[in-house]
Amino acid sequence: DVLNEVKMTNEKLLYFKDLSMTINPVYTKTLFRGMKGLNKRFICHGNVNVLARDEELVKLAHEAGCIEWTIGFETFSQSALNNVNKKANRVEEYILAVEKLHDYSMAVVGTFVFGFDEDTPDVFEKTLENIEKLGLDGAIFAVLTPYPGTPLFKKLDEEGRILTRDWSKYNRKDVVFEPKNMTKEELENGLSFVTDEFNSPSKVAYRVLKGFKLGFYPAFAVLAGNLGSLRVGHRKN
């Protein structure tokens, strides 16, 4: 029982490894109610559509001690989301989810993927602009990865666009397929650009300072996450 484990641990800061704490909102709400008053702080993952619409869950998360959500926004292109069967993600709800979580003093980290067939070379600049408009507290970037056995791999393989079967390169950083509307090199360079640009020292400092508006514990999460991103973004420099 998860709640009993939470009660028994001496750790004050917890990280829920579930891919999403919003797949079963009824269960999650029950868990969060049980965590109220335990004086725990935690970080977890959630789906943007649920967090944008279910204010009760968001409120309970805050009361239970949540300080940060990681959300798989993936892209700002609705057509790209639809074509990879992520229709539940509605781009127009992104800002609603972020504002709602911020209203309840929780930080928001977004994950984004590049390499969709709809992506052109300007997608990197546009993504940075849209992230700034959202006011995210952190972001993680990756390239589209067609894992073997998935419909995406089957589609790209049938189109002759798979570049390697060295599975060690299927790591969300190496480009293993031929993109549709940019070159492999443009996708690789774009990922490096957006990572370095987002994690520039001045932008990291701004996000960390902004994080203190959310409270001490969310600010701590923002600080830790952004300092880690700063090291990753500039490791090769």
Backbone bond lengths (Angstrom), bond angles and torsions (degrees), N, CA, C in turn:
res aa  C-N    CA-C-N  psi(-1)  N-CA   C-N-CA  omega(-1)  CA-C   N-CA-C  phi
1 D - - - 1.461 - - 1.535 109.23 -
2 V 1.325 115.42 123.46 1.466 120.63 -174.92 1.520 111.40 -62.35
3 L 1.308 117.12 -43.95 1.464 120.09 -177.82 1.522 111.44 -61.14
4 N 1.313 117.37 -41.45 1.468 120.24 177.89 1.524 111.39 -63.58
5 E 1.344 116.24 -38.80 1.467 119.78 177.61 1.516 110.42 -62.90
6 V 1.331 116.02 -41.73 1.465 120.37 178.62 1.521 110.35 -62.39
7 K 1.326 116.52 -42.20 1.464 120.51 -179.51 1.524 112.05 -66.35
8 M 1.327 116.38 -34.50 1.464 120.28 -173.83 1.526 113.78 -82.35
9 T 1.332 116.87 -25.77 1.460 118.57 -176.81 1.525 111.19 -72.55
10 N 1.318 114.98 146.16 1.463 120.17 176.12 1.524 112.27 -86.07
11 E 1.329 115.90 -9.47 1.461 119.92 -179.59 1.527 110.05 -67.42
12 K 1.315 115.10 138.01 1.461 120.18 179.00 1.525 112.16 -96.38
13 L 1.337 116.89 -23.30 1.461 121.39 178.17 1.520 108.62 -114.01
14 L 1.323 116.48 120.20 1.458 122.08 -174.85 1.523 110.72 -117.51
15 Y 1.329 114.63 153.55 1.462 120.59 175.95 1.526 108.05 -129.40
16 F 1.328 116.75 114.69 1.459 120.92 177.93 1.523 108.86 -81.91
17 K 1.326 117.16 119.69 1.456 121.84 -175.63 1.524 113.49 -83.92
18 D 1.320 118.24 -4.70 1.462 120.89 177.91 1.524 109.65 -52.62
19 L 1.341 116.50 138.59 1.458 119.92 179.16 1.518 111.21 -59.89
20 S 1.324 116.92 -29.96 1.457 120.49 175.46 1.521 110.06 -157.29
21 M 1.320 115.74 129.76 1.463 121.17 176.14 1.525 110.99 -88.71
22 T 1.330 117.41 7.07 1.460 120.12 -177.09 1.526 112.67 -113.49
23 I 1.323 118.22 3.62 1.464 120.57 179.56 1.526 110.48 -65.50
24 N 1.329 116.18 -37.94 1.466 121.83 177.77 1.526 108.51 -123.53
25 P 1.335 117.39 82.30 1.465 120.21 -175.26 1.525 113.99 -59.08
26 V 1.331 117.34 -33.44 1.466 119.76 -179.10 1.526 110.19 -62.47
27 Y 1.329 116.33 -47.58 1.467 120.62 178.39 1.523 110.66 -62.91
28 T 1.335 116.00 -45.15 1.465 120.13 -176.97 1.522 111.44 -63.07
29 K 1.321 116.69 -40.41 1.468 119.59 178.11 1.530 111.12 -62.67
30 T 1.328 116.23 -40.38 1.463 120.04 177.77 1.528 110.59 -62.29
31 L 1.337 115.71 -42.82 1.465 120.60 177.99 1.519 110.87 -61.70
32 F 1.326 116.61 -47.24 1.460 120.52 -178.31 1.527 111.38 -63.38
33 R 1.331 117.01 -38.93 1.471 119.38 177.50 1.526 110.45 -61.17
34 G 1.323 115.78 -40.16 1.458 120.28 179.91 1.514 113.27 -69.28
35 M 1.338 116.81 -22.71 1.462 120.71 -178.31 1.524 112.96 -86.28
36 K 1.323 116.90 -13.17 1.464 119.53 179.83 1.526 110.17 -59.34
37 G 1.306 115.92 132.52 1.449 120.66 177.77 1.515 114.99 87.06
38 L 1.345 117.82 -1.23 1.467 120.47 -179.67 1.524 112.59 -84.62
39 N 1.324 115.96 -8.25 1.468 121.57 179.84 1.526 111.99 59.73
40 K 1.340 115.76 41.05 1.458 121.50 174.55 1.527 108.80 -104.61
41 R 1.327 115.51 154.70 1.458 121.47 171.04 1.521 107.06 -122.85
42 F 1.336 116.61 142.99 1.461 117.36 -176.30 1.520 112.40 -150.81
43 I 1.331 113.58 160.75 1.465 123.97 177.61 1.521 107.42 -121.51
44 C 1.331 117.19 140.70 1.464 119.33 179.96 1.526 111.22 -150.89
45 H 1.337 115.33 174.84 1.461 122.95 -179.78 1.525 109.79 -107.23
46 G 1.333 116.13 149.65 1.460 119.37 177.62 1.513 112.18 -154.13
47 N 1.335 115.59 165.68 1.459 122.49 178.65 1.519 109.90 -93.02
48 V 1.316 116.29 137.64 1.456 120.76 -174.07 1.519 111.91 -63.34
49 N 1.339 118.07 -37.29 1.463 119.49 -176.53 1.526 111.67 -64.47
50 V 1.326 117.36 -39.86 1.469 120.77 179.51 1.523 110.63 -70.05
51 L 1.312 116.90 -44.95 1.461 120.65 -177.47 1.522 111.77 -66.49
52 A 1.325 117.24 -29.75 1.460 120.58 178.51 1.523 111.62 -73.18
53 R 1.341 116.81 -29.58 1.465 120.33 -171.79 1.524 114.41 -104.47
54 D 1.321 117.82 -25.61 1.466 120.80 -171.63 1.525 110.97 -106.06
55 E 1.326 115.56 85.67 1.466 119.35 -177.29 1.525 111.65 -68.76
56 E 1.327 117.52 -28.85 1.467 119.47 178.07 1.523 110.50 -61.24
57 L 1.326 117.00 -43.95 1.465 120.61 179.11 1.522 110.54 -63.17
58 V 1.329 116.24 -42.78 1.467 120.61 179.87 1.528 110.51 -62.06
59 K 1.321 116.52 -44.39 1.466 121.17 179.72 1.529 110.90 -63.32
60 L 1.330 116.69 -43.85 1.458 120.44 179.22 1.527 111.35 -64.72
61 A 1.334 116.41 -37.03 1.466 120.09 177.63 1.524 110.40 -60.05
62 H 1.312 115.48 -45.89 1.472 120.10 178.52 1.525 110.97 -60.95
63 E 1.320 116.46 -45.86 1.464 120.59 -178.35 1.524 111.85 -66.26
64 A 1.345 116.55 -27.95 1.465 120.82 179.79 1.517 112.48 -79.72
65 G 1.349 116.79 -16.12 1.459 119.95 177.79 1.510 115.47 115.50
66 C 1.340 117.58 11.46 1.469 119.20 179.08 1.525 110.11 -66.76
67 I 1.330 115.78 134.27 1.462 120.16 179.06 1.522 112.11 -115.88
68 E 1.339 117.16 -14.49 1.467 118.34 -177.77 1.528 110.60 -159.98
69 W 1.327 115.58 138.89 1.462 123.13 173.12 1.523 109.38 -114.14
70 T 1.317 116.37 139.40 1.460 121.78 168.83 1.523 107.31 -105.61
71 I 1.332 115.97 127.04 1.467 121.56 -174.70 1.522 109.95 -123.46
72 G 1.315 116.48 132.11 1.461 121.41 177.24 1.513 111.64 -84.94
73 F 1.325 116.82 80.01 1.464 120.18 176.70 1.531 110.48 -66.97
74 E 1.309 116.98 -37.64 1.470 126.54 177.27 1.528 113.74 74.97
75 T 1.328 117.37 -56.20 1.462 121.16 -175.79 1.520 108.94 -161.81
76 F 1.331 116.04 162.88 1.462 121.17 174.64 1.524 111.39 -98.02
77 S 1.326 117.56 8.93 1.466 122.69 178.67 1.523 109.75 -99.22
78 Q 1.334 116.36 112.13 1.466 119.16 179.71 1.521 111.78 -64.55
79 S 1.323 117.12 -37.00 1.468 119.64 179.76 1.523 111.04 -64.92
80 A 1.338 117.32 -36.95 1.468 120.07 177.27 1.523 110.44 -64.93
81 L 1.322 116.65 -42.22 1.463 120.48 177.99 1.524 111.15 -61.51
82 N 1.327 115.59 -43.82 1.465 119.67 -179.51 1.521 111.36 -62.75
83 N 1.328 116.24 -39.22 1.464 120.55 -175.44 1.525 113.66 -74.09
84 V 1.332 117.61 -17.00 1.472 119.97 174.93 1.529 110.37 -108.68
85 N 1.333 114.51 21.04 1.469 121.79 173.67 1.526 113.06 63.00
86 K 1.338 115.97 37.69 1.467 120.11 173.47 1.524 108.50 -115.87
87 K 1.331 115.06 48.79 1.458 120.79 -175.43 1.522 112.49 -66.93
88 A 1.330 117.22 -19.14 1.470 119.51 178.57 1.521 111.25 -65.26
89 N 1.332 116.70 -28.41 1.467 120.61 175.10 1.520 108.73 -73.29
90 R 1.316 117.04 118.14 1.462 121.55 176.22 1.526 107.60 -113.14
91 V 1.325 115.37 118.46 1.464 120.23 -175.01 1.522 111.52 -55.93
92 E 1.333 116.35 -36.20 1.463 119.10 -177.74 1.528 112.08 -67.76
93 E 1.332 117.49 -14.41 1.463 120.48 179.29 1.527 113.18 -92.65
94 Y 1.320 117.35 -6.70 1.464 120.06 -178.03 1.519 111.36 -56.52
95 I 1.330 115.77 -50.91 1.462 119.76 -176.28 1.525 110.92 -66.01
96 L 1.333 117.21 -33.97 1.462 120.90 179.18 1.525 110.59 -62.90
97 A 1.333 116.00 -44.48 1.465 120.37 -179.49 1.523 111.18 -64.20
98 V 1.326 116.70 -46.11 1.469 120.31 -177.68 1.524 110.90 -64.28
99 E 1.326 116.43 -45.83 1.465 119.49 -179.54 1.525 111.47 -62.96
100 K 1.341 116.43 -39.29 1.461 120.20 -179.27 1.528 110.61 -64.90
101 L 1.319 116.68 -43.91 1.464 120.25 179.61 1.521 111.23 -66.17
102 H 1.320 116.76 -40.75 1.462 119.98 176.96 1.533 111.15 -64.06
103 D 1.339 116.39 -37.47 1.468 119.64 178.48 1.524 111.50 -59.62
104 Y 1.331 115.97 -29.96 1.463 121.09 178.95 1.534 111.50 -100.20
105 S 1.332 116.08 22.54 1.474 122.41 172.13 1.518 113.78 60.61
106 M 1.338 116.23 41.07 1.458 121.15 175.02 1.521 109.08 -120.52
107 A 1.319 116.61 137.05 1.461 121.76 178.95 1.531 109.70 -78.12
108 V 1.340 115.57 159.60 1.466 120.90 -178.26 1.526 110.05 -132.25
109 V 1.331 115.44 123.40 1.463 122.42 173.46 1.523 107.58 -110.94
110 G 1.319 116.89 130.33 1.459 120.59 -179.90 1.515 111.90 -108.05
111 T 1.329 116.59 145.78 1.465 120.66 173.70 1.522 108.29 -109.65
112 F 1.333 115.36 139.68 1.464 121.52 -176.23 1.521 110.49 -134.95
113 V 1.327 115.03 145.75 1.465 122.25 -176.16 1.523 108.99 -123.65
114 F 1.325 116.30 139.17 1.461 122.08 177.61 1.527 110.23 -118.64
115 G 1.335 115.19 146.91 1.453 119.88 178.38 1.514 114.01 120.43
116 F 1.336 117.08 3.70 1.457 119.63 175.44 1.527 109.43 -62.58
117 D 1.318 116.87 155.21 1.463 120.39 -179.94 1.523 111.72 -59.24
118 E 1.319 117.42 -26.30 1.464 121.40 -179.87 1.526 112.32 -79.39
119 D 1.321 118.28 -13.45 1.466 121.93 -175.81 1.524 111.65 -76.37
120 T 1.317 115.55 131.72 1.463 123.29 173.42 1.531 107.64 -115.77
121 P 1.331 118.61 171.47 1.470 119.73 -175.24 1.527 115.76 -57.08
122 D 1.333 118.06 -20.20 1.467 119.21 179.97 1.528 113.09 -85.02
123 V 1.333 117.51 1.38 1.465 120.46 -177.02 1.527 112.08 -64.71
124 F 1.312 117.61 -27.28 1.466 120.56 -176.45 1.529 111.11 -71.23
125 E 1.325 116.34 -47.07 1.466 120.44 177.08 1.527 110.38 -63.90
126 K 1.329 116.36 -43.30 1.466 119.99 -178.67 1.526 111.40 -63.77
127 T 1.323 116.38 -38.09 1.465 119.73 179.15 1.522 110.72 -64.41
128 L 1.324 117.04 -43.56 1.467 120.10 177.88 1.526 111.11 -60.87
129 E 1.324 116.83 -40.95 1.464 120.85 178.91 1.525 111.02 -63.03
130 N 1.325 116.24 -43.97 1.462 120.24 -178.70 1.526 111.96 -69.62
131 I 1.330 116.91 -35.32 1.466 120.08 176.63 1.526 110.10 -62.82
132 E 1.328 115.82 -40.54 1.467 119.69 179.09 1.521 110.65 -63.73
133 K 1.341 116.53 -39.76 1.463 120.26 178.25 1.526 111.26 -64.24
134 L 1.328 116.44 -35.73 1.466 120.24 179.17 1.522 112.15 -70.13
135 G 1.327 116.39 -27.52 1.456 119.86 -177.64 1.513 113.14 74.42
136 L 1.340 116.25 36.64 1.462 119.86 -179.79 1.526 111.30 -66.09
137 D 1.322 115.40 152.48 1.458 121.68 -179.95 1.520 112.37 -93.80
138 G 1.311 116.84 -8.19 1.457 122.25 178.38 1.516 109.11 -175.58
139 A 1.322 116.87 163.30 1.465 120.53 178.98 1.519 109.91 -153.23
140 I 1.321 115.10 149.36 1.461 123.26 177.24 1.519 107.27 -124.52
141 F 1.331 116.59 132.80 1.464 121.07 -175.48 1.525 111.04 -117.81
142 A 1.328 115.77 146.10 1.464 120.96 179.64 1.521 109.15 -152.70
143 V 1.328 115.99 165.51 1.460 120.16 173.19 1.527 108.57 -97.50
144 L 1.304 115.12 151.43 1.456 121.30 176.71 1.527 109.10 -57.59
145 T 1.325 116.17 130.70 1.465 120.29 -177.08 1.525 109.80 -125.16
146 P 1.333 117.81 112.99 1.471 121.81 -178.78 1.524 111.11 -84.24
147 Y 1.311 116.50 84.51 1.465 119.72 -177.02 1.526 111.09 -63.08
148 P 1.331 117.15 140.66 1.468 121.32 179.45 1.528 111.32 -55.06
149 G 1.321 115.14 138.91 1.456 120.13 179.54 1.511 114.44 91.69
150 T 1.336 116.77 -6.37 1.458 120.17 179.83 1.525 110.35 -95.34
151 P 1.342 117.65 157.07 1.469 120.42 176.07 1.529 112.37 -56.86
152 L 1.337 116.95 -34.44 1.462 119.98 -179.98 1.522 110.80 -64.44
153 F 1.328 117.14 -44.07 1.466 120.04 178.24 1.526 110.08 -61.54
154 K 1.320 116.91 -44.46 1.470 121.33 -179.75 1.527 110.47 -59.15
155 K 1.326 116.54 -45.21 1.466 121.34 -179.45 1.524 111.04 -61.98
156 L 1.326 117.18 -50.28 1.461 120.67 -177.53 1.522 111.44 -67.73
157 D 1.319 116.77 -34.81 1.465 120.47 178.19 1.523 110.42 -65.62
158 E 1.322 116.91 -43.04 1.462 120.88 178.59 1.525 111.55 -64.76
159 E 1.321 116.74 -28.84 1.466 121.26 178.87 1.524 111.85 -86.75
160 G 1.325 117.45 0.23 1.463 121.42 179.58 1.507 113.83 70.84
161 R 1.323 117.44 29.46 1.462 121.12 -174.14 1.530 113.48 -106.47
162 I 1.323 118.29 -2.23 1.463 120.76 175.73 1.529 108.45 -75.65
163 L 1.330 116.70 125.48 1.464 121.65 -174.20 1.521 113.56 -94.88
164 T 1.307 117.80 -22.82 1.465 120.15 -178.12 1.520 110.21 -155.26
165 R 1.323 114.18 151.04 1.458 120.27 172.09 1.532 110.17 -114.01
166 D 1.304 115.76 24.88 1.460 121.48 171.31 1.525 106.44 -81.87
167 W 1.345 115.73 96.77 1.460 120.08 -171.29 1.524 112.74 -63.09
168 S 1.313 118.67 -18.97 1.468 120.31 178.59 1.526 111.45 -66.34
169 K 1.331 116.15 -20.04 1.464 120.31 179.49 1.529 112.27 -87.00
170 Y 1.332 116.64 -4.77 1.463 120.29 178.61 1.530 108.34 -85.43
171 N 1.328 114.60 70.10 1.468 121.52 -168.59 1.520 113.47 -125.31
172 R 1.334 117.20 11.84 1.471 123.55 179.10 1.524 113.52 72.76
173 K 1.331 117.28 3.00 1.465 121.31 176.42 1.529 111.23 -117.66
174 D 1.334 117.33 -41.30 1.465 121.20 177.72 1.526 109.87 -81.74
175 V 1.322 116.21 141.90 1.467 121.18 177.72 1.524 108.38 -87.13
176 V 1.329 116.86 117.69 1.466 121.09 -174.01 1.524 112.52 -112.70
177 F 1.329 116.78 8.79 1.464 120.36 178.59 1.526 108.97 -143.45
178 E 1.310 115.76 164.59 1.465 121.11 179.33 1.520 108.78 -86.89
179 P 1.338 118.59 114.14 1.465 120.24 178.66 1.529 111.07 -63.73
180 K 1.327 116.04 159.91 1.466 120.08 -175.99 1.520 112.70 -84.49
181 N 1.325 117.11 -43.69 1.461 120.40 -171.72 1.522 113.96 -117.54
182 M 1.314 116.47 21.62 1.458 122.24 171.01 1.522 107.12 -160.28
183 T 1.308 116.21 168.21 1.463 118.96 178.87 1.523 110.07 -83.49
184 K 1.307 115.57 165.29 1.466 121.21 175.83 1.522 109.69 -57.75
185 E 1.334 116.15 -42.08 1.464 120.87 -178.50 1.528 111.08 -66.03
186 E 1.330 116.97 -38.60 1.463 119.88 178.60 1.527 110.89 -64.42
187 L 1.321 116.75 -37.71 1.465 119.94 177.99 1.527 110.86 -67.72
188 E 1.322 117.00 -43.69 1.465 120.96 178.55 1.527 111.03 -62.29
189 N 1.337 115.31 -47.74 1.466 119.56 -178.90 1.525 111.33 -67.15
190 G 1.330 116.00 -35.45 1.460 120.22 179.10 1.515 112.01 -64.42
191 L 1.326 116.30 -40.59 1.466 119.80 178.04 1.526 110.40 -62.97
192 S 1.324 116.72 -43.24 1.469 120.34 178.14 1.521 110.95 -63.33
193 F 1.337 116.17 -42.28 1.462 120.80 -179.53 1.524 111.66 -61.49
194 V 1.332 116.17 -51.00 1.460 119.52 -174.93 1.529 110.77 -66.73
195 T 1.329 117.21 -34.71 1.464 120.79 178.18 1.523 110.78 -66.63
196 D 1.330 116.61 -47.18 1.466 120.35 -179.21 1.526 111.60 -68.05
197 E 1.327 116.55 -40.27 1.461 120.24 -178.25 1.528 110.62 -65.47
198 F 1.316 116.65 -45.91 1.464 120.13 -179.32 1.524 111.48 -65.42
199 N 1.318 116.00 -33.44 1.467 120.86 -176.07 1.523 113.28 -100.76
200 S 1.326 117.49 24.74 1.459 119.82 174.85 1.527 108.47 -64.69
201 P 1.329 118.33 148.29 1.474 120.82 -176.88 1.523 113.98 -53.52
202 S 1.327 117.74 -39.76 1.463 119.55 -178.09 1.526 111.49 -67.26
203 K 1.331 116.76 -38.45 1.465 119.34 -179.04 1.522 111.39 -74.28
204 V 1.319 116.73 -34.64 1.462 119.93 174.91 1.528 109.74 -63.05
205 A 1.324 116.70 -45.29 1.467 120.71 -179.93 1.526 110.95 -60.67
206 Y 1.329 116.14 -41.36 1.470 120.22 179.57 1.522 110.96 -62.27
207 R 1.345 116.83 -45.54 1.465 119.60 -178.59 1.529 111.54 -65.84
208 V 1.310 116.47 -38.15 1.466 119.67 179.71 1.530 110.40 -64.73
209 L 1.329 117.10 -45.47 1.464 120.43 178.96 1.523 110.83 -62.95
210 K 1.328 116.05 -41.44 1.467 120.58 178.52 1.522 111.35 -63.65
211 G 1.335 115.69 -31.62 1.454 120.20 -178.54 1.517 113.59 -62.31
212 F 1.330 117.42 -26.34 1.462 119.96 -178.62 1.525 112.03 -68.17
213 K 1.326 117.30 -17.06 1.463 119.93 175.31 1.524 111.22 -67.75
214 L 1.331 116.12 -21.84 1.463 120.63 -178.68 1.525 112.45 -85.36
215 G 1.331 116.97 -12.89 1.459 120.57 -177.47 1.516 111.35 118.82
216 F 1.328 116.38 170.29 1.461 120.83 -173.75 1.518 112.49 -63.21
217 Y 1.328 117.59 -51.21 1.464 119.73 -174.23 1.529 112.77 -68.52
218 P 1.341 119.40 -44.69 1.465 118.06 173.97 1.526 112.21 -60.26
219 A 1.331 116.53 -37.69 1.463 119.62 178.33 1.525 110.86 -63.56
220 F 1.319 116.54 -37.85 1.469 120.81 177.15 1.525 110.04 -61.97
221 A 1.341 116.99 -43.16 1.466 120.82 178.83 1.523 110.84 -63.85
222 V 1.325 116.35 -42.44 1.469 120.73 178.48 1.522 110.27 -63.33
223 L 1.330 116.87 -43.23 1.463 121.32 179.09 1.523 110.82 -60.37
224 A 1.331 116.99 -50.13 1.465 120.82 -177.96 1.519 111.41 -62.45
225 G 1.324 116.75 -44.80 1.456 120.38 -178.63 1.509 112.86 -65.82
226 N 1.323 116.74 -41.88 1.457 119.74 -177.68 1.518 112.81 -74.20
227 L 1.319 117.87 -33.73 1.463 118.98 175.94 1.520 110.42 -66.90
228 G 1.334 116.37 -37.18 1.460 119.83 175.34 1.508 111.45 -64.38
229 S 1.330 116.73 -41.50 1.464 121.09 178.36 1.516 111.48 -66.38
230 L 1.334 116.19 -35.37 1.465 120.34 178.56 1.518 110.46 -61.10
231 R 1.331 117.12 -41.91 1.463 120.83 179.17 1.525 110.74 -66.87
232 V 1.339 116.56 -41.58 1.467 120.13 -179.51 1.516 110.59 -66.69
233 G 1.334 115.75 -44.46 1.449 119.80 -175.98 1.509 113.82 -64.54
234 H 1.328 117.40 -26.27 1.465 119.59 -175.24 1.523 112.72 -120.35
235 R 1.319 116.21 19.02 1.464 120.01 -177.53 1.519 111.59 -61.52
236 K 1.327 116.56 -35.16 1.461 118.77 -175.32 1.515 112.32 -84.52
237 N 1.362 117.55 -7.95 1.464 119.38 -177.42 1.521 111.72 -88.14
